[in-house]
Amino acid sequence: MKDSVRKMFHGTRQAVVVSVVLMLLCGLVFPCLLTGLSMLLFPDQAGGSLIKVNGQTLGAEHVGQEFTEDFYLWSRPSAYHYNVYTEDEEGNRFYPDGTPFPGVASGSNNYAPSNPALSERVEEALESFLEKNPDVRREDIPADLLTASGSGLDPHISPKAAEIQIPRIAKASGLSEGEVRDIIDDNTKGKLLGLFGEETVNVLTVNIEIARRMGLLGEDTAS
C-alpha cells in the first residue's frame, strides 16, 4: 500500500514539475525571447509599423482607416468602419454614419451571395460612390470599392480603385491629377518577388501625403 502511494506521489510530482517547466519555457521564456529578437532585428514591425507625423501617431501601416472627405483616397467598405468613431459631450461613441460604436472589433458581415442584405449594401456603396464621382460609369467601378475584406481592416485597395478616384481628389484638394497620380504611384507596392499576390495601394500613406501637400500636416514624418 505504501509503495503504491509513494509511486502515485512520485508520478504526480513528475507531472507537476514537467508542467511547470514547460509552462515557463513555452509561456514565458520563448515568447520573451522572440519578442526581444523581433524588437532588436525588426524594431519598426515589432512596434506595430506605426506612422508618426510631428510626434503624433496617425495610424499603423498595416491597419486601414475610414476616410470620407472628397480630397482623400477612399478605402474599401468595412462592417466596423475601421473602428473610426466620434465621441459626444456625454461620452457616447458613434461611427461616422451615426450608428453606435460598440467597441473595437474586426471581421465582416459574411453575407452569402444570395443574401438580399449584400445586394442592398453593395448598391448603397455604389450609389454613394457615383454621387461623389459623377464622371465614373457604374460598370467601371472596381469590385474592391464595393466589397469588404474578411477582417474589415484592410489598408489596401487596387491600383485601379485608386486611379478611378483621382479626378475627385484633384478637384477637391486643389492638387493636379498628375500630382495625385504620382502620390499613388509612390505608395503602390508590387507583387511579392514579382510573382505572388497583386499590386496594392496603401490608402493611409497616400492620404498622409495628400494632407501634407495641402498643408494640413507638417513635413516631419516617421514610420
C-alpha positions in Angstrom: 0.0 0.0 0.0 2.8 2.4 1.0 4.7 1.6 -2.2 1.7 2.3 -4.4 1.0 5.6 -2.6 4.7 6.5 -2.9 4.6 5.8 -6.7 1.5 7.8 -7.1 3.0 10.9 -5.4 6.2 10.4 -7.4 4.3 10.3 -10.7 2.2 13.3 -9.6 5.3 15.3 -8.7 7.0 14.5 -12.0 3.9 15.6 -13.9 3.7 18.9 -12.0 7.4 19.6 -12.4 7.2 18.9 -16.2 4.1 21.0 -16.5 5.7 24.0 -14.6 8.9 23.7 -16.6 7.1 23.6 -19.9 4.8 26.4 -18.9 7.8 28.6 -18.1 9.7 27.7 -21.2 6.7 27.9 -23.7 4.7 30.6 -21.9 7.5 32.9 -20.7 11.0 32.3 -21.9 10.2 31.5 -25.6 7.7 34.5 -26.1 10.1 36.9 -24.3 13.0 35.6 -26.5 11.0 36.1 -29.7 9.8 39.5 -28.6 13.3 40.6 -27.7 14.7 39.3 -31.0 12.0 40.9 -33.0 12.5 44.3 -31.3 16.2 44.0 -31.9 16.0 42.9 -35.6 12.7 44.4 -36.7 12.0 47.3 -34.3 9.5 49.0 -36.6 7.4 45.9 -37.3 7.6 44.8 -33.7 6.3 48.2 -32.6 3.2 47.9 -34.9 4.6 49.7 -38.0 3.2 53.0 -36.6 3.2 56.1 -38.8 4.0 59.3 -37.0 3.9 63.0 -38.1 5.5 65.6 -35.8 5.5 63.2 -32.9 1.8 62.3 -33.3 0.8 58.8 -34.3 -1.6 58.9 -37.2 -2.1 55.1 -37.6 -0.5 51.8 -38.4 0.8 51.0 -41.9 -1.0 47.6 -41.9 -4.3 48.7 -40.4 -6.8 50.6 -42.6 -8.8 53.7 -41.7 -12.1 55.1 -43.0 -11.8 58.3 -45.0 -14.9 60.2 -46.1 -13.5 63.6 -47.3 -13.6 64.1 -51.0 -9.9 65.1 -51.1 -8.8 61.8 -49.6 -8.5 58.4 -51.2 -11.3 56.2 -50.0 -10.9 52.7 -48.5 -12.9 49.6 -49.0 -16.2 49.3 -47.2 -15.9 48.0 -43.6 -18.6 46.5 -41.4 -16.9 48.2 -38.5 -15.9 51.4 -40.2 -12.3 50.6 -39.4 -13.1 51.3 -35.8 -13.2 55.1 -36.6 -15.7 56.9 -34.3 -16.6 60.2 -32.8 -17.5 61.0 -29.2 -20.1 63.4 -28.0 -20.1 65.6 -24.8 -21.7 62.8 -22.8 -19.0 60.3 -23.8 -21.2 58.4 -26.3 -19.4 57.0 -29.2 -20.7 56.8 -32.8 -19.5 55.5 -36.1 -19.2 58.2 -38.9 -22.7 57.1 -40.2 -24.2 57.8 -36.8 -24.7 54.3 -35.6 -23.5 53.4 -32.1 -19.8 52.3 -31.7 -19.9 49.1 -29.6 -16.1 48.8 -29.2 -13.0 47.8 -31.2 -13.7 44.9 -33.5 -12.8 43.3 -36.8 -14.5 41.0 -39.2 -17.2 41.2 -41.8 -21.0 40.6 -42.1 -20.1 37.4 -44.1 -23.2 37.7 -46.3 -23.9 34.9 -48.7 -24.2 35.9 -52.4 -27.9 35.1 -52.2 -28.5 37.4 -49.2 -30.5 40.5 -50.1 -28.6 42.5 -47.5 -25.5 42.1 -49.5 -27.1 43.4 -52.6 -28.5 46.3 -50.6 -25.2 47.2 -49.1 -23.3 47.0 -52.4 -26.0 49.1 -54.1 -25.7 51.7 -51.3 -21.9 51.8 -51.7 -22.2 52.1 -55.4 -24.7 55.0 -55.3 -22.6 56.8 -52.7 -19.5 56.5 -54.9 -21.3 57.7 -58.0 -22.7 60.7 -56.2 -19.2 62.0 -55.4 -17.7 60.6 -58.7 -20.3 61.6 -61.3 -18.0 61.0 -64.3 -17.5 57.4 -63.4 -19.7 54.7 -65.0 -21.2 52.0 -62.8 -19.6 49.2 -64.7 -16.2 50.8 -64.3 -16.1 50.8 -60.5 -13.7 48.1 -59.3 -15.1 45.3 -57.1 -12.8 46.1 -54.1 -14.5 49.5 -53.7 -17.9 47.8 -53.2 -16.9 44.7 -51.2 -15.4 44.4 -47.7 -12.4 42.4 -46.7 -12.6 39.5 -44.3 -11.1 41.5 -41.5 -12.8 44.8 -42.3 -9.4 46.5 -41.6 -7.7 46.0 -45.0 -5.4 49.1 -45.5 -5.0 48.5 -49.3 -7.0 48.9 -52.5 -6.1 48.0 -56.0 -4.3 50.5 -58.3 -7.4 50.6 -60.5 -9.6 51.5 -57.5 -7.2 54.3 -56.7 -6.9 55.5 -60.3 -10.6 55.9 -60.6 -10.7 58.3 -57.7 -8.0 60.7 -59.0 -10.4 63.3 -60.7 -12.4 63.7 -57.5 -9.4 64.0 -55.3 -7.7 66.5 -57.6 -10.8 68.7 -57.8 -11.4 68.7 -54.0 -7.7 69.0 -52.9 -6.5 71.6 -55.4 -3.7 69.3 -56.5 -3.2 68.4 -60.1 -4.2 64.9 -61.3 -0.6 64.3 -62.1 0.4 65.1 -58.5 -2.2 62.8 -57.1 -1.2 60.1 -59.5 2.5 60.4 -58.5 1.5 60.1 -54.8 -0.4 57.0 -55.5 2.4 55.5 -57.6 4.9 56.3 -54.7 2.7 54.3 -52.3 2.0 51.3 -54.6 3.6 48.0 -53.8 4.2 45.4 -56.5 3.7 41.6 -56.3 5.9 39.8 -53.8 9.1 38.7 -55.6 7.3 39.9 -58.8 5.2 36.8 -58.8 2.9 36.4 -55.8 -0.2 38.4 -54.9 -1.4 41.6 -56.5 -0.3 45.2 -56.7 -1.7 47.2 -53.8 -2.1 50.9 -52.8 -1.8 51.9 -49.1 -4.7 54.3 -48.5 -3.3 55.7 -45.3 0.1 56.6 -46.6 -1.4 58.1 -49.7 -3.7 60.3 -47.7 -0.9 61.4 -45.4 1.0 62.7 -48.4 -2.1 64.4 -49.8 -2.7 66.1 -46.5 1.0 67.2 -46.4 0.7 68.6 -50.0 -2.4 70.5 -48.9 -0.7 72.0 -45.9 -2.7 70.0 -43.4 0.3 68.3 -42.0 3.9 69.1 -41.3 6.9 67.7 -43.1 8.4 65.6 -40.2 7.2 62.0 -40.9 8.5 58.8 -39.4 7.2 55.2 -39.6 
